[in-house]
Amino acid sequence: MADSSFDIVSKYDKQEVANAVNTAAKEIANRYDFKGVGARVELAGDVIKMEASSEERCKAVLDVVQTWLIKRGVSLKHLDVPESGPRLSGKEYKLDCALTEGISVENAKKIAKIIRDEAPKTVKSQIQGDELRVTSKSRDDLQAVQRMLKEKDLDVALQFTNYR
């Protein structure tokens, strides 16, 4: 019998992100506490750009965007929020949050080590660029690996694809 396999990837749905940002922009335009503070949010490629007249309002815009991303099923682990917070640019505070995809080499190594240490011995994993391929003779073992990885609190949002 041939080996079964699946891929571990970290991708987000670009359309859902665009919908979340557009809905957040509408909410910000209509909410009373954002009137007169120049609050704006837009999606520019793989960066969500937010700005407002004060640091607190800029953080509130971020909160609205995060709320809509969660409602749309996009993990906040894809959102790379700068630790320094909003930066002052002229009279406006700006915050640029990059959207990240793919599994970094160090995270891939962590995941491979978890699989090697805790998964059944028949399960093998190999790093292929920004994703991992996990193979085994037993489909039950593969499902056990998926459950185990979902329970772990990793730095990256994981999806399981190409289950064969």
Secondary structure, 3 states (H helix, E strand, C coil): CCCEEEEEECCCCHHHHHHHHHHHHHHHHHCHHHCCCCCEEEEECCEEEEEECCHHHHHHHHHHHHHHHHHCCCCHHHEECCCCCCEEECCEEEEEEEECCCCCHHHHHHHHHHHHHHCCCCCEEEEECCEEEEEECCHHHHHHHHHHHHHCCCCCCCEEECCC
